[in-house]
Amino acid sequence: DQQVKQNSPSLSVQEGRISILNCDYTNSMFDYFLWYKKYPAEGPTFLISISSIKDKNEDGRFTVFLNKSAKHLSLHIVPSQPGDSAVYFCAATGWAGNQFYFGTGTSLTVIP
Amino acid sequence: DAGVTQSPTHLIKTRGQQVTLRCSPISGHKSVSWYQQVLGQGPQFIFQYYEKEERGRGNFPDRFSARQFPNYSSELNVNALLLGDSALYLCASSPGQSNEKLLFGSGTQLSVL
């Protein structure tokens, strides 16, 4: 049972435009959410996180939005750069925080 | 500062064999977690160890086992390998036990023939 879902396997965006990656979850006990970026043959790299007490968190070009009522989070990248081309995973965990549930990933391609 | 290091980077085994994967966490981190990533899927939780004790176990058979040493490094063992065990095995560390970002190593790519 997939508790974290990324329904878009791929996304293409022009350089300089906004990239929006979406993630849905089913478990209402999740209270901490993260985004990771992954290049082939490398481990995931942490990008940004948000706890359930917030609805927005920014870090440079990256902003994560959390809509708890809809059980939905999104990652905005503005402006998108070719180096952002990678697979992006969202992850979630509950109060125990010892097990993270990952989505299946969205492959982002930023076209120069 | 050194990140999470894993060894070996690649491994080829045959069905029925046993394998041991190794992980050294970031200095000062006491928690190590293991994840399996099959091609086209997201990482799946296998184990978490904190202060040398198992604190969580995912939905994996008993062929999978792990331990954490006094220096907080960790080993993942898989016995009686199956073709379906072919995957990227990721180790992640964090300072404490819960609700902190996981920092991943580059993984061990295991191929079972």
Chai-1 contact restraints between the chains, C-beta under 6 A:
chainA,res_idxA,chainB,res_idxB,connection_type,confidence,min_distance_angstrom,max_distance_angstrom,comment,restraint_id
A,Y32,B,N99,contact,1.0,0.0,6.0,A-B,restraint_1
A,L34,B,K101,contact,1.0,0.0,6.0,A-B,restraint_2
A,E42,B,S106,contact,1.0,0.0,6.0,A-B,restraint_3
A,G43,B,L90,contact,1.0,0.0,6.0,A-B,restraint_4
A,G43,B,F104,contact,1.0,0.0,6.0,A-B,restraint_5
A,G43,B,G105,contact,1.0,0.0,6.0,A-B,restraint_6
A,G43,B,S106,contact,1.0,0.0,6.0,A-B,restraint_7
A,G43,B,G107,contact,1.0,0.0,6.0,A-B,restraint_8
A,P44,B,F104,contact,1.0,0.0,6.0,A-B,restraint_9
A,F46,B,K101,contact,1.0,0.0,6.0,A-B,restraint_10
A,S49,B,K101,contact,1.0,0.0,6.0,A-B,restraint_11
A,F89,B,G42,contact,1.0,0.0,6.0,A-B,restraint_12
A,A96,B,S98,contact,1.0,0.0,6.0,A-B,restraint_13
A,G97,B,S98,contact,1.0,0.0,6.0,A-B,restraint_14
A,G97,B,N99,contact,1.0,0.0,6.0,A-B,restraint_15
A,N98,B,Q48,contact,1.0,0.0,6.0,A-B,restraint_16
A,N98,B,R55,contact,1.0,0.0,6.0,A-B,restraint_17
A,N98,B,G56,contact,1.0,0.0,6.0,A-B,restraint_18
A,N98,B,S98,contact,1.0,0.0,6.0,A-B,restraint_19
A,Q99,B,F45,contact,1.0,0.0,6.0,A-B,restraint_20
A,Q99,B,G56,contact,1.0,0.0,6.0,A-B,restraint_21
A,F102,B,G42,contact,1.0,0.0,6.0,A-B,restraint_22
A,F102,B,P43,contact,1.0,0.0,6.0,A-B,restraint_23
A,G103,B,G42,contact,1.0,0.0,6.0,A-B,restraint_24
A,T104,B,Q41,contact,1.0,0.0,6.0,A-B,restraint_25
A,T104,B,G42,contact,1.0,0.0,6.0,A-B,restraint_26
A,G105,B,G42,contact,1.0,0.0,6.0,A-B,restraint_27
